[in-house]
């Protein structure tokens, strides 16, 4: 039985990506706020000393878990769902934890030079930022994306 090739998904615009990221930052701020309240409660209300490596590491882990967890499970954060975009691999499949964490780490690097790595997606022919290029991912419109689940090799 012949199969019809899937249409190439349309890349998400920079505006949609930034709008979804704005939504996600609000959610992430709420998670960090709740975590900080719990830590302060456990410390009996004593402040967390500035530059505490354990606290900074926890905040990074929360951010990485938030983004990577959503990307691995469905390819969309809540902000991405609202703006109808999703992350897929260059091969069209959902991404795994390794690729999601690579994408997160690369996104941190891409944001550092005044967000240049994110703005790059406005000029890339496939609409990819630096972090997408390095992690071999794409952000596409979800109404045009037919995503295949990754299947383990036989």
N, C-alpha and C positions, 0 to 999 in steps of 0.2 A: 504494500500500500504506500503510495508516494506521500511524502509529508510536505506541507507548505512551509517555507521558511518564515520565521517570526519577523514582523516588521521591526526595523530599527527604531528603538524608543527615542522620542524627542528629548533633547537635553533641556534641563530646567534653566530658566533665566537667572541671572545674577540677582534680580529683584526678588524672585521667589525664594532663592536660597537665603538671602539676607533676612527676609521677612520670617521665614521658618526659624532661622537662627535666633532672631529676636525673641520669638515665643519661647524657644528652648532655654534661652538665658534666664527668662523669668522663672521657669520651672526649676532650673538648676540653682538659682539663687535661693529659692524656697527650700530646696533640699539641704543646701549648705547652711542656711539659717537654722533649720531644725537640728541638724547635726551639731552645730555650735551650741545651741541651747542644751542639748543632751550632755555634751562635754562639760559645759559650765555647771550644770546640775550635778554631775558626777564629781566635779572638783569642789563642790560646796560653794559655788559662786566666785571662786578665785579666778582671776584673769589668766588667760593663756599667754605665757611670755612671748613677746615678738620674736620671730625667727625660730620658733619651735619646729624642728624638722619633722617630728612625728605628726604634728597638726597639718603642716603644709602637705606632707605625703598623703594624709587622709583626704584632704580637699582635692588633690589631683586624682586620687583613686575614685572618689565620688564622681568627679566629672568624667573620667574615663569609663567608669561603669555605666553611667547614665547614657552617654552617647553610644558606646560600643554595644551595650546591651540591647538598645533599641535597633541599631543597625543589623545586628545578628538575628534578632527575632522580629522579622517582618520588614526590615530595611528602612523603617521610618521612625523618627522620633515623633513626639506628639505635635511639635511645630511643623514637621514635614508632612504629617498626615493632614493637618489643617490646610496647608498650601498645596496638597496633592503632588508631592514629589517623593522620590525614594532613592536610596543608594543601592546600586547593583555593581557587580564586578564587571570588568571590561568584557568578560565572556558571557555576560547576561544572567549569571546566577547570583543567588543571595550570597552574601559574604560571610566568612567564618570569623571566629574570635581573633585569630592571628591577623587577618587582613583588617578587621575593624580596629584593633589596637594600633596597628601600623598607621592606619588612616588618622586616628586620633593624635598620635605622636607627631605625625607629619603636619597635621593641622595646627598644632601648637607652634611649630617652626614657621609655618606659612603665615601665621598671624603676627609674628614678631616684627618684621620690617614694615610697620604701619599697615598691616593687612595686605601687603602686596601679593602674597601667595593666593589670597582669596580673590582679589580683583583680577588676577590673571585669567580667571574663568570667563571674563567678558571678552577676552581676545583669543582664547583658545578655540580652534575650529570645532572641537567636540564639547566645549563648555566646561572643561576640567580646570580646577585649581591645582596648585602644586601638590597638595595632599592627595588629590585624586590621581594625579599622574604617578606619584611615588607609590601609592597603594594599589594601583591598577583598578580603580573604581570610577564610577560615573554617577552623577545625580541626574535623574531623568523625571519627566512628568509621569506620574503614576497612571493617569488615564490612558497613556500610550504605551505603558510598559507591561509586557507579559513576561514575568520573571519565572525562571525555572529554578527549582530547588536544586542545590548541589547534591549530586549523587556520588557515593563513594565508589572508587574504581573497583571493578570486579577482578 
